[in-house]
């Protein structure tokens, strides 16, 4: 298998964390994208969506989207699933969706601030998205707290979201968000407990 990847993307990190948890990392070749926003990037030759992650199976078939890829890799990991099949499933997926929405609100802000001159920033839209993030954080905090330090796809995605916002704090103003300090402490503890999270932390490529 090969995975179009990025050293900073929280969506890629989620996939890589699932692969690492199940001991699948050695079966996946990483194809690192320098900028997923660059239309000339080679990943766009394989991926009609132009987004990372995208996973090519050994059969040549492609899977798109981090959640689909994560669940596929989880299915290869045997009985120890990160996607519960019992009644807990919906609480896990609810946490996952909160973290996903937080990221989806934030990525457009980061993209514009990185790629457009300041006089072209859509500041009123940023304010709306930041207000949504501020409302989301208490719900994310309570949902994550309910699982303690359990590893599942919801807590994985929450760690990825929290640490990505902090990684890009110069653009996200993460420190101003409610419960960020508590979530930062929780996310760091999760990384200490689970190598699959510690080894996939975001970093800026040289």
N, C-alpha and C positions, 0 to 999 in steps of 0.2 A: 504494500500500500504506500501511497505517497500523499502528503498533506501540504497544501499551500498554507504557509504559516507566517507569523509575524512575532517579533520579540516583545511587542507591547500590547497586542490585541487581547482584551479580556475574553473575547469569544474563542479565539484560538487557545487561550490558556485553559478554558473550561474543557475543551476537547483533549488537550494534552494531559491535563490532570486525570481525566477518566482513563486515558490510555496508560498512564503511569501507574495508577492504582491497580489496574488489572495486569500489569506486567507486559503490556503490548507495545511499549515505546520502541523496542528493538525491531518490531515488524513494520514500522512506519518511517519512511524517509521524509525528512522535512525539507521543503522547498521554500526558502525564506524570501518574502516580499519586502523590498526596501520601503516602498510606499504604496499602500493599497489604493491611494487616490490618484496614482499616476496612470493615465490611460495607456501609456506605452509599456507598462509593466508586463513581463511575460506571463504572469498568472492569468491575464485577460485572454490569452490564447486558448486556455483550457476551460475557463470559467465564464459562461455567458452572463452571470450576475456581476462579475467583476468584484467579488467580495471574498474575504477570507474569514473562516477556513473553508476549504473545499477538499474533499477526500476522494482520491481515486483508488478504487478497489483493485485487487490483483486481476480481476476479470476485465478491467478497463472501464467499468461503470463508475460514474461520478456521483457522490452524495454532496449536497449543498446545504449549508446552514448548520450552525454549531449544535443546536439541540438535536437535530436528526443524527448528526455524526456522533455526538456523545451517546445517544441511546443505542446506535448501532454497535459502537465499540463496547458499551456496557453489556450488550447481548452476547459478546464473545468472551466475557469474563466469567462465565459460569453462574453459579447460584447466588453469589454475593452481589446482588444488584444494587445499584445506586438509584434506580427508579423503582420504588416499592410498588408491588402489585396489589397490596391489601388496602385497607381503609386509610392508611397513612399517606397513600399516594397523592391525594388532593392537597393536603397540607404541604407536602414537599414541593409539589408543582406550583402551589400558590407562592411560596417563598422564591422559587426559581423565577416565576413571572415578575414578581416585584423587582428582583435584581435585574432582570432583562429589560424591564421598562425604564429603570433608572439609567441603564447604559444607553438605551435607545434615545432617551431625552438628552443625554449628555454628548454623545458622539458628534451630532451636527454642530454643536457649539465649538468643540475642539477642532473639527475640520475647518470651519470657517476662520477661526482665529489663527490657525496655523497657515492657511493658504490664501487668505484675502487680506488686503490692507485694512487697517483699522477704520478708515473712513467709510468702508463698505460693510462693516459688521452690522448684522440685523439685531441691534441691541434690545429692541422691544420683544422680539421673539426669544432671545436669551433669557430675559427677565421672566417670561411666561414659563419657560422650561425649568428654570431654576426654582420658581415657586412650586412647580409640580414635584420637583425633587425634594424640596423641603417638606412637602406633605407626605411624600413616600417614605422618608427615612424613619419616622416613628413606627410605621407599619412594618418596615423591613427589620428594624431592631426587635420588635416584639415577636415577629415570626421566627427570626434566627434564634432568639433567646429560648424559645420553646423547644428547640432541638439540642440545646447545650453545645457540646463539642462533637456531636454525631456527624459522620461523613455521609452525605447523600447529595444528589444533584442540586438540591435547593441550597444547601450550605456551601457547596463548591461554588455555585454561581454567585452567591452573596459575597463570599471572600473575594472572588474575581472582581466584582463590581466595586466593592469598598476600596480595595487596594489599587484599582485602576484610577478611580477618582482621586485618590491621594497621590498616585504616581504623576498625574497630570494636574496637580493642585494649582499650579500657576495659571491654568486655563479654566479649571472647574470651580475654584473657590471652595474646595471640599471642606476646609476647616470651618466654614460658616454653617454647614448643614447640621441640623439637629441630630444628636446621638452619634455623630461621627467619631468622637473620641472613644466612646464605649465600643463601637463597632470596630475601630482600629485595633483596640486591645484584643478583642475577640478574634479578629482575623489573624493577628500575629500568633495567638495561641493555637489556632487551627493549623497554621503553618508549622509550628513546632511539633505538633502531634502527628501531622501527616506529610510525609516526604513528597507525595504527589503534588501538594500545594507549595511547599517550600522550594522545590526544584523548578517550578514553572512561574515564579514571580516575574513581573514585567521588567524589562530593562531596555535601555536605548542601545541599539546596535551601533558599533563603531563605524 
